Amino acid sequence: MINGAENMTNLKFQKIRSAINFDIIAIFLVLMLFASACNKEESKPSGSKETVTIGFADMVMTSPITIAQEKGFFAEEGLQVILKPYQFGKKAFEGMLAGESDVATMAEAPIMFQGFERNDFSVFATFTHSYNDSKVIARKDRGIIKASDLKGKIIGTVEKTTAHYFAYMFLVENRIDPATVNFKFYLAKDLVEAFKVGKVDAIIVFEPYAYGAQSALPGQTVNLLRSNLYRETFNLATMKIFAANRPETLKKILRSIDRASTYSKKHKEEAMAIIVKTRNFPKEAVAAVWDYYVFQLSLDNSMLTLLESEAKWAIKNRYVTAEVTPDYLDCYYLDAMKAVKPEVVSIVK
């Protein structure tokens, strides 16, 4: 009887222990499911993205901006980017300074000129460069076949832009005194028409207007040799207060554009197709100029040398009233690029 009672007691204890173990396991599983649900809830995107407006020059040179938008690279960084097009970089930069955008694209000449007036903006990246964006397109019927034929001619260009500075560099490199040519200044959109109807003998202008001028007079123009002395850049800038308050946003923009630059190299045809579709550029125009550009992030110390050289040109020719070159180092913000791609930063600040 005793053994039977003991067996019954042991059996009851085993059942109780099994029930307890089952309850513990059940509770453990519930806790794990709850924790997993919490983690999933925490990892879910909030649904709201950080909005940023980028003013960009509507040119092939700024292609990485559009590619980053169309391929979803900005969105994957949590950005809702509003793209605001401008005719060229100077206008995009002026728009940002007027509060029309958070970030803008521009060549280095507008940076140089604005540096004489203010220091409340910061350049945080160069994303494209080229030795063959600005060009000298001349009319054969005006007797222009080679560079020296420009002496005494009327040359149209866009004042206080990279094309204007390139014009000076081109003439000096070809040993032509700038005083021996007659410059006329036009808006970029009016330059091709002035060339076509003969108001000027030649134009010195950036793309896509150089291509437009050649297309306007097929077989009647000459594209004079490019200058190997001038490396044109396209850059990203923002206001200093924006860089101070939203540094992570700038990093997200840089990562997105870096991905777009890589994409444009690996998938050239697809990248060009995106630009043709979104910018409404003729396919043949995009194909004709695409290889002129190197889409690549950098913050190169040579930029400071270029800005100082352009500033001296502006002072010498009285395009500014100042007599002293600004401190362009103060116009640079390095932290975002150092965090995203430190190996391309050679500016020391």
C-alpha positions in Angstrom: 0.0 0.0 0.0 2.8 2.4 0.9 4.5 1.7 -2.4 1.3 2.3 -4.3 0.7 5.6 -2.4 4.2 6.7 -3.2 3.7 5.9 -6.9 0.5 7.8 -6.9 2.3 10.8 -5.3 5.2 10.7 -7.7 2.8 10.5 -10.6 0.9 13.6 -9.3 4.3 15.5 -8.9 5.3 14.6 -12.4 2.0 15.9 -13.8 2.3 19.1 -11.8 6.0 19.5 -13.0 4.9 18.9 -16.6 2.1 21.4 -16.3 4.5 24.0 -14.8 7.1 23.3 -17.5 4.4 23.7 -20.2 3.3 27.0 -18.6 6.8 28.3 -18.5 7.4 27.3 -22.1 4.1 28.9 -23.1 5.0 32.1 -21.2 8.5 32.1 -22.7 7.0 31.8 -26.2 4.5 34.6 -25.6 7.3 36.8 -24.4 9.4 36.0 -27.4 6.5 36.8 -29.8 5.9 40.0 -27.9 9.5 41.1 -28.1 9.7 40.2 -31.8 6.6 42.2 -32.5 8.1 45.2 -30.6 11.3 44.9 -32.6 9.4 44.8 -35.8 7.4 47.8 -34.8 10.6 49.7 -33.9 12.2 48.7 -37.2 9.2 49.8 -39.3 9.7 53.0 -41.1 7.6 55.7 -39.7 6.1 56.3 -43.1 7.1 60.0 -43.1 10.3 60.9 -44.9 12.6 63.9 -44.4 11.8 66.5 -47.0 14.6 68.4 -48.8 14.5 70.6 -51.8 17.4 70.5 -54.3 17.7 73.2 -56.9 19.7 71.9 -59.9 20.9 73.1 -63.2 18.9 71.4 -66.0 22.0 70.1 -67.7 23.6 66.7 -68.4 26.3 67.6 -66.0 23.9 67.2 -63.1 22.7 63.8 -64.1 23.5 62.1 -60.8 20.9 64.2 -59.1 18.1 62.9 -61.4 19.4 59.3 -61.4 19.4 59.3 -57.5 15.8 60.4 -57.6 14.5 58.1 -60.3 16.3 55.0 -59.0 15.0 55.6 -55.5 18.4 56.2 -53.9 17.1 59.3 -52.0 14.0 57.5 -50.9 16.0 54.5 -49.5 18.0 57.0 -47.4 14.7 58.2 -45.9 14.5 61.4 -48.0 11.6 62.9 -49.9 13.5 65.0 -52.4 11.8 67.8 -54.3 13.8 68.7 -57.4 13.6 72.2 -58.6 15.2 72.8 -62.1 16.9 76.0 -63.2 18.4 77.0 -66.5 22.0 76.8 -65.3 24.0 76.6 -62.1 24.3 80.3 -61.4 20.5 80.6 -61.3 20.2 77.5 -59.1 22.7 78.9 -56.6 21.0 82.3 -56.5 17.7 80.5 -55.9 19.1 78.7 -52.9 20.6 81.9 -51.5 17.1 83.4 -51.8 15.5 80.6 -49.9 14.0 78.7 -52.8 15.8 75.4 -52.0 17.8 73.7 -49.3 20.7 72.5 -51.5 21.8 73.7 -54.9 24.1 72.7 -57.7 26.5 75.1 -59.4 29.9 75.4 -61.1 32.8 77.0 -59.3 32.5 80.5 -61.0 29.2 81.4 -59.1 30.9 80.2 -55.9 33.8 82.5 -56.6 31.6 85.6 -57.3 29.3 85.0 -54.3 32.4 84.6 -52.1 33.0 88.4 -52.6 29.6 89.2 -51.3 28.8 86.7 -48.5 30.0 83.8 -46.4 26.8 82.3 -45.2 26.9 79.3 -47.5 28.9 76.1 -47.5 30.1 73.9 -50.4 30.0 70.3 -49.2 30.8 68.3 -52.4 32.0 68.3 -56.0 30.1 65.7 -57.8 31.0 66.2 -61.5 34.0 67.5 -63.4 34.9 67.9 -67.0 37.6 69.3 -69.3 35.2 69.5 -72.2 32.0 71.1 -71.1 32.5 74.7 -72.2 33.4 75.1 -75.8 34.2 77.6 -78.5 31.8 77.3 -81.4 32.5 79.6 -84.4 30.9 80.3 -87.8 33.0 79.3 -90.8 31.3 81.9 -92.9 32.9 84.6 -90.7 36.4 83.3 -91.6 37.0 81.4 -88.4 38.8 78.1 -88.8 41.4 78.2 -86.0 41.8 80.0 -82.6 43.9 82.9 -84.0 41.0 83.8 -86.3 39.0 85.0 -83.3 41.0 88.3 -83.2 38.7 91.2 -84.0 35.6 89.0 -83.9 32.4 89.3 -81.8 32.1 86.6 -79.3 29.0 85.8 -77.3 29.1 84.3 -73.9 27.2 84.2 -70.5 28.6 86.8 -68.2 30.1 85.8 -64.8 29.8 82.1 -65.4 32.3 79.3 -66.0 31.9 79.9 -69.8 33.1 83.5 -69.2 36.2 82.4 -67.3 36.8 79.6 -69.8 36.8 82.2 -72.6 39.6 84.1 -70.9 41.6 80.9 -70.3 41.1 79.8 -73.9 42.3 83.1 -75.3 45.3 83.3 -73.1 46.3 79.7 -73.8 46.1 80.5 -77.5 48.1 83.7 -77.1 45.2 86.0 -78.0 44.9 89.2 -76.1 41.4 89.3 -74.7 41.3 93.1 -75.6 41.4 92.2 -79.3 38.0 90.5 -79.2 34.6 92.1 -78.6 32.6 90.3 -76.0 28.8 90.4 -76.0 26.8 89.0 -73.1 23.6 87.0 -73.4 21.4 84.8 -71.3 22.2 81.2 -72.0 18.8 80.6 -73.6 19.3 83.5 -76.1 22.9 82.7 -77.0 22.1 80.0 -79.6 19.7 82.3 -81.5 22.1 85.2 -81.5 24.7 82.8 -83.0 22.3 81.4 -85.6 21.1 84.8 -86.9 24.7 86.1 -87.0 24.7 88.7 -84.2 27.9 87.1 -83.1 30.8 85.4 -84.9 31.4 82.8 -82.3 30.1 81.7 -78.9 31.8 80.3 -75.9 29.3 78.4 -73.8 28.7 75.3 -71.8 26.5 72.3 -72.8 23.8 71.8 -73.9 24.0 75.2 -75.6 27.2 74.3 -77.5 25.5 71.3 -79.0 22.5 73.4 -79.7 24.6 76.0 -81.6 26.2 73.3 -83.8 22.8 71.7 -84.5 21.3 75.1 -85.5 23.9 75.5 -88.3 24.8 72.0 -89.4 28.0 71.9 -91.4 28.6 75.6 -91.0 30.4 75.7 -87.6 33.8 74.7 -86.2 34.4 73.5 -82.7 37.8 74.9 -81.7 40.2 72.8 -79.7 39.4 72.7 -76.0 41.6 74.1 -73.3 43.5 71.5 -71.2 44.1 74.1 -68.5 40.6 74.4 -67.3 38.8 71.7 -65.3 35.2 72.7 -64.8 33.4 71.4 -61.7 29.8 71.1 -60.6 29.3 71.3 -56.9 26.7 71.0 -54.1 26.2 73.8 -51.6 23.8 74.7 -48.8 23.4 77.4 -46.2 25.7 77.2 -43.2 22.7 77.1 -40.9 21.3 74.1 -42.8 24.6 72.3 -42.5 24.7 73.0 -38.8 21.2 71.9 -38.1 20.8 69.0 -40.5 24.3 67.4 -41.0 22.8 63.9 -41.4 20.7 65.1 -44.3 23.8 66.1 -46.2 25.3 62.7 -45.6 22.2 61.0 -46.9 22.3 63.2 -50.0 26.0 62.3 -50.6 25.4 58.6 -50.2 22.5 58.8 -52.7 24.5 60.7 -55.3 27.5 58.4 -54.8 25.3 55.4 -55.7 23.9 57.3 -58.7 27.4 58.0 -59.9 28.4 54.4 -59.6 25.1 53.4 -61.4 25.9 55.8 -64.3 29.3 54.1 -64.8 28.0 50.5 -64.6 24.8 51.1 -66.6 25.6 53.9 -69.0 22.8 53.2 -71.5 20.2 53.0 -68.7 21.5 56.1 -67.1 21.3 58.1 -70.3 17.8 56.8 -70.9 16.7 58.2 -67.6 18.0 61.6 -68.4 16.4 61.6 -71.9 13.1 60.6 -70.4 13.0 62.9 -67.3 14.7 65.9 -68.7 13.2 65.8 -72.2 16.6 66.1 -73.8 17.1 64.7 -77.4 18.7 61.2 -77.2 21.4 62.2 -79.6 22.3 65.3 -77.6 22.7 63.3 -74.4 24.8 60.7 -76.2 27.0 63.3 -77.8 28.1 64.9 -74.5 27.8 62.1 -71.9 31.4 61.0 -72.0 32.6 64.5 -71.4 31.7 64.2 -67.7 33.2 62.3 -64.8 30.5 61.7 -62.2 32.5 61.3 -59.0 32.4 62.7 -55.5 35.3 64.7 -54.2 36.5 67.7 -52.2 39.7 68.4 -53.9 42.2 71.0 -52.7 42.7 72.1 -56.3 39.3 73.7 -56.1 40.7 76.3 -53.8 43.5 77.1 -56.2 40.9 77.4 -59.0 38.7 79.7 -57.0 41.6 81.9 -56.1 42.7 82.1 -59.8 39.2 83.0 -60.9 39.0 85.6 -58.1 42.1 87.3 -59.4 40.7 87.3 -62.9 37.5 88.9 -61.6 39.5 91.6 -59.7 41.8 92.3 -62.6 38.9 92.8 -65.0 36.8 94.8 -62.6 34.0 92.3 -62.5 34.0 92.9 -58.7 34.8 96.0 -56.7 36.9 94.2 -54.1 40.7 94.3 -54.3 41.4 91.2 -52.0 40.6 87.6 -52.7 38.1 86.1 -50.2 39.0 83.2 -47.9 37.3 80.4 -49.9 38.3 77.8 -47.3 35.6 79.4 -45.1 33.1 78.5 -47.8 33.6 74.8 -47.4 31.9 72.2 -45.1 34.0 69.0 -44.9 32.3 66.9 -42.2 29.6 65.3 -44.3 32.0 64.1 -47.0 34.6 63.0 -44.4 31.9 60.8 -42.8 30.7 59.3 -46.2 33.8 59.1 -48.3 36.9 60.4 -46.4 39.3 59.2 -49.0 38.2 61.8 -51.5 38.8 64.8 -49.2 42.1 66.5 -49.7 41.1 70.0 -48.4 42.6 70.6 -45.0 40.6 72.9 -42.7 
